[in-house]
Amino acid sequence: MNSTIMILQLAQILGIVGFIIIFLQFVTSSNIAEIIKFISKAQLLKAHRRMGIIGFVLILLHPIIVFIYYDQINVVSYINQYIIYGLIAFSILVVTVLTTIFRNQLNVSAYLWKRIHRANYLVFPIAFIHSISVGTFIQLYNTLEVLWYLMFLAYVAMVMLKLHNNLKARYNKNYKLKRRK
């Protein structure tokens, strides 16, 4: 096997593993009661942070290696809308990571930091579209493609559950305030 093909495959594997780790980050930050029963919130937060570091490094390496590979051919001829989706998802991650690392130096308020972090809810679906559309491993291996769709369905379910819980908490809070008056 050609060494440049092996390098491209390494980049693809890094992207796949990074995507899975980002999915697991959503799981750890979802505050699903069933998970919290088994692991404390402190342990969950620690795992979330570690996965963030590992996932970001893997995802950072993915486009760097891909661009090095395609630069040998002509990277511009390979850019399409699905590559752009990957760059958008990557850009959101970069902003989140930078504001997390340099939060104090940038004087980012907790409110703004949380809003920036919430933008990560866009990362998973955008990266999903990117990976399903241009991910050759996902297109080649049906098992991986099934895993991708299952992760996407689980992600949608987690987001719906989180929205439901937030709306329920907001309703209960407003209801209690109205009852006091």
C-alpha distance (Angstrom), angle and dihedral (degrees) to the residues before:
residue distance angle dihedral
M1 . . .
N2 3.78 . .
S3 3.83 113.6 .
T4 3.82 93.0 -131.4
I5 3.82 90.1 54.3
M6 3.81 88.6 50.6
I7 3.80 89.9 51.8
L8 3.82 90.7 51.2
Q9 3.81 89.9 48.8
L10 3.81 89.6 50.9
A11 3.82 88.7 53.6
Q12 3.81 89.8 49.9
I13 3.81 92.0 50.0
L14 3.82 90.5 48.6
G15 3.81 89.1 52.2
I16 3.81 92.0 48.5
V17 3.80 94.8 48.1
G18 3.82 91.2 43.0
F19 3.81 90.1 51.7
I20 3.81 91.3 50.7
I21 3.80 90.7 49.5
I22 3.81 91.0 49.8
F23 3.82 87.9 51.6
L24 3.81 88.9 52.7
Q25 3.80 88.3 50.5
F26 3.78 89.1 58.7
V27 3.80 88.6 50.6
T28 3.81 92.5 51.6
S29 3.80 92.9 47.0
S30 3.80 95.7 45.5
N31 3.83 94.7 83.6
I32 3.78 90.8 -141.6
A33 3.79 105.8 -179.2
E34 3.80 92.3 -135.0
I35 3.81 91.2 59.7
I36 3.80 95.0 43.8
K37 3.82 89.3 55.6
F38 3.79 89.7 67.9
I39 3.80 102.3 33.2
S40 3.78 129.4 37.1
K41 3.81 119.2 -117.3
A42 3.82 88.9 -114.4
Q43 3.81 91.3 55.6
L44 3.79 90.3 45.5
L45 3.81 91.5 51.6
K46 3.81 91.3 48.2
A47 3.82 90.8 50.6
H48 3.81 89.9 46.0
R49 3.81 91.7 54.2
R50 3.81 93.9 46.2
M51 3.78 91.7 48.5
G52 3.80 88.9 48.6
I53 3.78 91.8 56.4
I54 3.80 95.0 44.5
G55 3.80 94.1 41.9
F56 3.79 93.1 48.2
V57 3.82 93.5 49.3
L58 3.81 91.0 50.3
I59 3.79 92.3 46.2
L60 3.82 90.7 45.6
L61 3.80 90.5 54.4
H62 3.82 92.7 47.6
P63 3.84 99.0 70.5
I64 3.80 93.1 34.2
I65 3.80 91.7 57.7
V66 3.83 92.7 40.6
F67 3.82 91.9 52.0
I68 3.81 91.1 47.2
Y69 3.81 88.9 51.3
Y70 3.80 95.5 46.2
D71 3.80 93.7 41.2
Q72 3.78 85.5 70.7
I73 3.80 88.0 58.7
N74 3.85 103.1 29.9
V75 3.78 114.5 -77.8
V76 3.82 95.1 -153.9
S77 3.80 92.6 65.1
Y78 3.84 90.3 58.5
I79 3.80 99.1 49.9
N80 3.80 114.4 108.1
Q81 3.80 136.2 152.7
Y82 3.81 92.1 -80.0
I83 3.79 91.8 54.3
I84 3.81 87.0 50.2
Y85 3.83 88.6 54.0
G86 3.80 88.7 55.5
L87 3.81 90.6 50.0
I88 3.81 91.2 49.6
A89 3.81 92.2 50.9
F90 3.80 89.7 46.0
S91 3.82 91.6 49.8
I92 3.80 91.7 52.8
L93 3.80 89.4 51.0
V94 3.80 91.8 49.2
V95 3.81 92.2 51.9
T96 3.81 90.5 48.6
V97 3.80 93.9 48.0
L98 3.81 93.7 46.0
T99 3.80 93.2 48.6
T100 3.80 89.8 47.5
I101 3.81 94.6 49.2
F102 3.80 95.8 41.0
R103 3.80 98.2 31.4
N104 3.81 94.4 124.6
Q105 3.81 95.9 41.1
L106 3.81 91.1 48.7
N107 3.80 90.7 44.6
V108 3.81 91.3 -128.9
S109 3.79 111.8 177.1
A110 3.80 120.0 -129.6
Y111 3.81 88.2 -114.4
L112 3.81 93.8 54.6
W113 3.80 92.3 41.7
K114 3.80 90.2 54.1
R115 3.81 91.2 48.6
I116 3.80 90.9 50.8
H117 3.80 89.5 47.9
R118 3.80 89.9 51.9
A119 3.79 89.2 58.2
N120 3.80 84.9 71.2
Y121 3.79 87.9 76.8
L122 3.80 84.0 76.7
V123 3.81 92.9 53.2
F124 3.78 97.5 70.6
P125 3.83 98.9 52.0
I126 3.82 92.7 40.6
A127 3.81 91.9 48.2
F128 3.81 88.9 45.2
I129 3.82 91.3 56.9
H130 3.82 89.5 45.9
S131 3.80 94.4 49.7
I132 3.82 96.7 42.7
S133 3.80 90.8 48.9
V134 3.82 102.0 43.7
G135 3.80 103.9 14.8
T136 3.77 104.9 111.7
F137 3.81 93.7 -171.6
I138 3.79 90.2 53.5
Q139 3.78 90.6 48.5
L140 3.82 92.2 46.5
Y141 3.80 99.8 46.4
N142 3.80 115.8 55.2
T143 3.80 91.5 -164.4
L144 3.79 90.9 57.8
E145 3.79 91.0 46.6
V146 3.82 90.6 51.6
L147 3.83 89.5 48.8
W148 3.82 89.0 51.3
Y149 3.80 92.9 53.0
L150 3.81 91.8 44.8
M151 3.82 90.3 51.6
F152 3.80 89.5 48.7
L153 3.82 91.8 50.7
A154 3.82 90.2 47.2
Y155 3.82 89.2 49.3
V156 3.81 91.4 51.5
A157 3.82 90.0 47.9
M158 3.84 91.1 50.0
V159 3.79 92.2 48.9
M160 3.81 91.2 47.9
L161 3.82 91.0 48.3
K162 3.80 91.3 48.2
L163 3.81 91.6 48.8
H164 3.80 90.1 47.7
N165 3.81 92.1 50.0
N166 3.82 92.2 46.6
L167 3.79 92.6 49.2
K168 3.80 91.1 45.7
A169 3.82 91.5 50.3
R170 3.81 91.2 46.9
Y171 3.82 91.2 48.7
N172 3.81 92.2 47.9
K173 3.82 91.0 48.4
N174 3.82 92.0 49.8
Y175 3.80 91.7 44.3
K176 3.81 91.5 52.6
L177 3.82 91.1 48.2
K178 3.81 91.5 51.0
R179 3.81 92.2 48.0
R180 3.83 91.4 54.5
K181 3.80 92.9 57.2
